[in-house]
């Protein structure tokens, strides 16, 4: 008898019928002789509805109170799912994040898990219970309820799988696996049989919503067998593994995209290693995630520095730069919203030169202006105008042969 961790997203538990269906999927695993831990998200669009309520009261709600508010969504789901399992004659117990022993850093709205005290879960499993855990949340070292950011239930599931030394972790969602791009927007997207941890990590970081990036980090670091499947269709999903053994001919394995990007440009920054470091240290100390970075030397000793952030961080970033302008020693800053990030990802790039050139020429043929570029061994990212995002993705998907991947 081994431990398995199953995670069900908001769509999978969006109403009573789907909660009953999820209960049946859990019992299938239980009947195979496994000890089962289940992680769930809030029902359907509950989180979005709670955010809307908060925004009706405050344009910039307090982050601590937002964590108190948003963590309630998962609490509803765990109790209802536990009731559904009990109705089917199987003992189950529900735990919030803190009851499950999930300890996080003291950061609201985007905390990282730093430890899990799994004793309570292990004791319940030993008694034959199915354990239902609220995803997306934990408790900080100073006793505050924290949340893990959008998609954080994935991270909860994989972190629990690592802590419990689970045999596998299955992420059930509203799609049948990992696709070459988001099938909701790109009709020609195709499902992949398998993808590497590194490729999936890049896809997640670059906007693919199917898996939270921290979940992939945990899976890679602890070598957790991971599979993404549909909760509604009983078909094979996508396996995430160290080295992909299928579809090796693909140089590019996916095209990711993300809207709501803003470019910040700082002017008149004294061109020194210390000044550059100080800017990003200050932002990091205030929990601002910076993505693509470009520095340019101007005439004389001054430079200008551009970097991209998410629109949601614009208010906080602007205030930080205003507060620290004199300390950091720059003249002024400007921002440009209405941008998007489009990226190609594939481990085949390492041994195939000219991939970036093909990407740039494809976008040029579509008259799409590139504003920023970032590269690594297995990805190339560009920042473009958001209104051209889908056209760019469709063009790149076709140019790199992803339309031709056999349907799974």
Residue pairs with C-beta under 8 A, 6 or more apart in sequence:
1 33
1 34
1 35
2 34
2 35
2 166
2 167
3 34
3 35
3 36
3 37
3 125
3 161
3 164
3 165
3 166
3 167
4 29
4 34
4 35
4 36
4 37
4 166
4 167
4 168
4 169
4 170
5 37
5 38
5 39
5 157
5 158
5 160
5 161
5 164
5 166
5 168
5 169
5 170
6 25
6 26
6 29
6 36
6 37
6 38
6 39
6 157
6 169
6 170
6 172
7 38
7 39
7 40
7 41
7 135
7 153
7 154
7 156
7 157
7 169
7 170
7 171
7 172
8 22
8 25
8 38
8 39
8 40
8 41
8 172
8 231
9 41
9 153
9 171
9 172
9 173
9 174
9 231
10 41
10 42
10 43
10 44
10 45
10 46
10 47
11 18
11 44
11 173
11 174
11 231
11 232
12 18
12 21
12 22
12 40
12 41
12 172
12 173
12 174
12 231
12 232
13 19
13 22
13 40
13 41
13 43
13 44
13 77
13 80
13 81
14 43
14 44
15 43
15 44
16 80
18 231
18 232
19 77
19 80
19 81
19 84
20 84
21 231
21 232
22 40
22 81
22 84
22 172
22 231
23 81
23 84
23 85
23 88
24 88
25 172
25 231
26 36
26 38
26 85
26 130
27 85
27 88
27 90
29 36
30 36
30 90
30 130
34 167
35 125
36 130
36 131
37 121
37 125
37 130
37 131
37 133
37 160
37 164
37 166
38 81
38 130
38 131
38 132
38 133
39 133
39 134
39 135
39 153
39 156
39 157
39 160
40 74
40 77
40 78
40 81
40 132
40 133
40 134
40 135
40 153
41 47
41 73
41 74
41 77
41 135
41 136
41 153
42 70
42 73
42 74
42 76
42 77
42 136
43 73
43 76
43 77
43 80
46 73
46 76
47 70
47 73
50 69
50 70
50 72
50 73
51 66
51 70
53 69
54 61
54 65
54 66
54 69
55 61
60 315
63 108
63 109
64 108
64 144
66 108
66 109
66 147
67 108
67 109
67 137
67 144
67 145
67 146
67 147
68 145
70 136
70 147
71 96
71 97
71 134
71 136
71 137
71 145
71 147
74 96
74 97
74 134
74 135
74 136
74 137
74 153
75 96
75 134
77 134
78 94
78 95
78 96
78 132
78 133
78 134
79 94
81 92
81 94
81 132
82 92
82 93
82 94
82 132
85 91
85 92
85 130
85 132
86 92
90 130
91 127
91 128
91 129
91 130
92 129
92 130
92 131
92 132
93 124
93 129
93 130
93 131
93 132
94 132
94 133
94 134
95 120
95 121
95 131
95 132
95 133
95 134
96 134
96 137
97 133
97 134
97 135
97 136
97 137
97 138
97 139
97 145
97 156
98 137
98 138
98 139
98 145
99 120
100 116
100 120
100 121
100 131
100 133
100 134
100 160
101 116
101 117
101 118
101 119
101 120
101 121
102 113
102 116
102 133
102 137
102 138
102 139
102 156
102 159
102 160
103 113
103 114
103 115
103 116
103 117
103 138
103 139
103 140
103 141
104 111
104 112
104 113
104 114
104 138
104 139
104 140
104 146
104 148
105 111
105 112
105 114
105 140
105 141
105 146
106 140
106 141
106 142
106 144
106 146
107 140
107 146
107 287
108 144
108 146
108 147
109 147
109 149
110 147
110 148
110 149
110 287
110 289
111 138
111 140
111 146
111 147
111 148
111 149
112 148
112 214
113 138
113 148
113 155
113 156
113 159
113 214
114 141
116 159
116 160
116 163
118 160
118 163
118 164
121 131
121 133
121 160
121 164
122 164
124 131
125 131
133 156
133 160
134 156
135 152
135 153
135 154
135 156
135 157
136 147
136 148
136 152
136 153
136 156
137 145
137 146
137 147
137 148
137 152
137 156
138 145
138 146
138 148
138 156
139 145
139 146
140 146
148 155
148 156
148 212
148 214
149 212
150 212
151 209
151 211
151 212
151 215
152 212
152 214
153 212
154 171
154 211
154 212
154 214
154 215
155 212
155 214
155 215
155 218
157 169
157 171
157 215
158 169
158 215
158 216
158 218
158 219
158 222
158 224
158 226
159 215
159 218
160 166
161 168
161 169
161 218
161 219
161 222
161 224
162 218
162 221
162 222
162 224
166 224
167 225
168 224
168 225
168 226
168 227
169 219
169 224
169 225
169 226
169 227
170 226
170 227
170 228
170 229
170 237
171 211
171 215
171 226
171 227
171 228
171 229
172 229
172 230
172 231
173 210
173 228
173 229
173 230
173 231
174 230
174 231
174 232
175 183
175 210
175 228
175 230
176 191
176 229
176 230
176 233
176 235
176 237
176 408
177 191
177 192
177 228
177 229
177 230
177 236
177 237
177 238
177 408
178 191
178 192
178 195
178 200
178 203
178 208
178 210
178 211
178 228
178 238
178 240
178 254
179 189
179 190
179 191
179 192
179 210
179 254
180 189
180 190
180 191
180 192
180 253
180 254
180 255
180 397
180 402
180 405
181 189
181 254
181 255
181 256
181 257
181 393
181 397
181 402
182 189
182 208
182 209
182 257
183 189
185 257
185 390
185 393
186 255
186 390
186 393
186 394
186 397
188 394
188 397
188 398
188 402
188 403
189 397
189 402
190 402
190 403
190 405
190 406
190 407
190 408
191 238
191 407
191 408
192 238
192 247
192 253
192 254
192 405
192 408
193 236
193 238
193 239
193 246
193 247
193 408
194 238
194 239
194 240
194 241
194 244
194 245
194 246
194 247
195 203
195 238
195 239
195 240
195 244
195 253
195 254
196 240
196 241
196 242
196 243
196 244
196 347
197 216
197 219
197 220
197 240
197 241
197 242
198 220
198 347
198 378
199 244
199 253
199 254
199 345
199 346
199 347
199 378
200 211
200 216
200 240
201 213
201 216
201 217
201 220
202 256
202 343
202 345
202 376
202 378
202 379
203 210
203 211
203 254
203 256
203 345
204 210
204 211
204 212
204 213
204 215
204 216
205 213
206 256
206 257
206 258
206 341
206 343
206 345
206 379
206 381
207 256
207 257
207 258
207 341
207 343
208 254
208 256
210 228
211 228
211 240
216 226
216 240
218 224
219 226
219 240
220 242
223 242
225 239
225 241
226 239
226 240
226 241
227 237
227 238
227 239
227 240
228 237
228 238
228 240
229 235
229 236
229 237
230 237
236 408
244 347
247 253
247 405
248 348
250 346
250 348
250 401
250 402
250 405
251 346
251 348
251 349
251 352
251 355
251 400
252 344
252 345
252 346
252 348
252 349
252 355
252 396
252 400
252 401
252 402
253 345
253 346
253 347
253 348
254 344
254 345
254 346
254 402
255 342
255 343
255 344
255 345
255 393
255 396
255 397
255 400
255 402
256 342
256 343
256 345
257 340
257 341
257 342
257 343
257 389
257 390
257 392
257 393
258 340
258 341
259 340
259 386
259 389
260 310
260 311
260 312
260 340
260 386
261 291
261 308
261 309
261 310
261 311
261 339
261 340
261 341
261 383
261 386
262 308
262 309
262 310
262 311
262 313
262 314
262 335
262 336
262 337
262 339
263 306
263 307
263 308
263 335
263 336
263 339
263 371
263 372
263 383
264 306
264 307
264 308
264 309
264 317
264 321
264 333
264 334
264 335
265 304
265 305
265 306
265 333
265 334
265 335
265 336
266 279
266 304
266 305
266 306
266 321
266 328
266 330
266 332
266 333
267 302
267 304
267 330
267 331
267 332
267 333
267 334
268 302
268 304
268 330
268 331
268 332
269 275
269 276
269 279
269 302
269 303
269 304
269 305
269 328
269 329
269 330
269 331
270 301
270 302
270 303
270 329
270 330
271 297
271 301
271 302
271 303
275 328
275 329
275 330
276 295
276 305
278 327
278 328
279 305
279 328
280 290
280 293
282 320
282 324
282 327
282 328
283 290
283 317
283 320
284 290
286 316
286 320
288 309
288 313
288 316
288 317
288 320
289 309
289 310
289 313
290 307
290 308
290 309
291 307
291 308
291 309
291 341
291 374
292 307
292 308
292 341
292 372
292 373
292 374
292 381
292 383
293 305
293 306
293 307
293 374
294 305
294 306
294 307
294 372
294 373
295 303
295 304
295 305
295 306
296 303
296 304
296 305
296 306
297 303
298 304
302 331
306 372
308 339
308 341
308 372
308 383
309 317
311 337
314 335
314 337
318 333
318 335
321 328
321 333
325 332
336 371
338 385
338 386
338 387
339 371
339 383
339 384
339 385
339 386
340 383
340 384
340 385
340 386
340 388
340 389
341 381
341 382
341 383
341 384
342 381
342 382
342 384
342 389
342 392
342 393
342 396
343 379
343 380
343 381
343 382
344 355
344 359
344 379
344 380
344 396
344 400
345 378
345 379
346 355
346 378
346 379
347 377
347 378
349 355
349 377
349 378
349 379
349 380
350 377
350 378
355 380
356 375
356 380
358 399
358 400
359 380
359 382
359 396
359 399
360 370
360 382
362 395
362 396
362 399
363 370
363 382
363 384
363 392
363 395
363 396
365 395
366 388
366 391
366 392
366 395
368 384
368 385
368 388
368 391
368 392
368 395
369 384
369 385
370 382
370 383
370 384
371 382
371 383
371 384
371 385
372 382
372 383
373 380
373 381
373 382
373 383
374 380
374 381
375 381
382 392
384 392
397 403
